[in-house]
Amino acid sequence: MHDAVALEEQGIPTAIMLTEHFLHEAHMQRTALGMDGLEPVVITHPLSTLSDTKIDERAREAMPQIKQVLLAL
């Protein structure tokens, strides 16, 4: 989150990707860092037990949301 905020402050669009398990913490951190407008890309939890193929599938599924965040649509 800190890196994303630093990049955003430099004018570099940033997409933070996390699982829904960490969404509450992400919202708390972005508020504490003064970046309430930073919207995370949320994917299904968990990732650690998935094969590389399944992780790739989740990333592909998130692409529309990632594009939306990066292009500020």
C-alpha positions as CSV (number, residue, x, y, z in Angstrom):
1,M,0.0,0.0,0.0
2,H,2.8,2.4,0.8
3,D,4.5,1.9,-2.5
4,A,1.2,2.4,-4.4
5,V,0.5,5.6,-2.5
6,A,4.1,6.9,-3.3
7,L,3.6,6.1,-7.0
8,E,0.1,7.7,-7.1
9,E,1.6,10.8,-5.4
10,Q,4.1,11.0,-8.3
11,G,1.2,10.8,-10.8
12,I,1.8,7.2,-11.7
13,P,-1.5,5.3,-12.0
14,T,-1.4,2.2,-9.7
15,A,-3.5,-0.9,-9.2
16,I,-3.2,-2.7,-6.0
17,M,-4.4,-6.3,-6.3
18,L,-5.4,-8.3,-3.2
19,T,-7.8,-11.0,-2.1
20,E,-11.1,-10.1,-0.3
21,H,-9.6,-11.4,2.9
22,F,-7.4,-8.3,3.1
23,L,-9.9,-5.7,1.9
24,H,-10.7,-4.3,5.3
25,E,-7.0,-3.8,6.1
26,A,-6.4,-2.1,2.7
27,H,-9.2,0.3,3.3
28,M,-7.9,1.2,6.7
29,Q,-4.3,1.7,5.4
30,R,-5.4,3.9,2.4
31,T,-7.4,6.1,4.8
32,A,-4.4,6.3,7.2
33,L,-2.2,7.3,4.3
34,G,-4.6,9.9,3.0
35,M,-5.5,8.1,-0.2
36,D,-9.2,7.2,0.2
37,G,-9.6,7.3,-3.6
38,L,-7.2,4.4,-4.2
39,E,-9.4,1.5,-5.1
40,P,-7.9,-2.0,-4.8
41,V,-8.5,-4.7,-7.3
42,V,-10.1,-7.6,-5.4
43,I,-9.7,-11.2,-6.3
44,T,-11.0,-14.4,-4.7
45,H,-9.1,-15.7,-1.6
46,P,-6.9,-17.8,-1.3
47,L,-4.0,-17.7,-3.7
48,S,-1.3,-19.6,-1.8
49,T,-2.8,-23.0,-2.4
50,L,-3.5,-22.6,-6.1
51,S,-1.5,-23.8,-9.0
52,D,0.3,-21.3,-11.3
53,T,-2.4,-22.0,-13.9
54,K,-5.2,-21.1,-11.5
55,I,-3.4,-18.0,-10.4
56,D,-3.0,-16.9,-14.0
57,E,-6.7,-17.5,-14.5
58,R,-7.5,-15.2,-11.5
59,A,-5.2,-12.5,-12.9
60,R,-6.9,-12.7,-16.3
61,E,-10.3,-12.5,-14.6
62,A,-9.2,-9.3,-12.9
63,M,-7.9,-7.6,-16.0
64,P,-11.1,-5.6,-16.7
65,Q,-11.0,-4.2,-13.1
66,I,-7.2,-3.5,-13.4
67,K,-7.8,-1.6,-16.7
68,Q,-10.6,0.4,-15.1
69,V,-8.4,1.4,-12.1
70,L,-5.4,2.3,-14.2
71,L,-7.3,4.2,-16.8
72,A,-9.6,5.9,-14.2
73,L,-12.7,4.8,-16.1
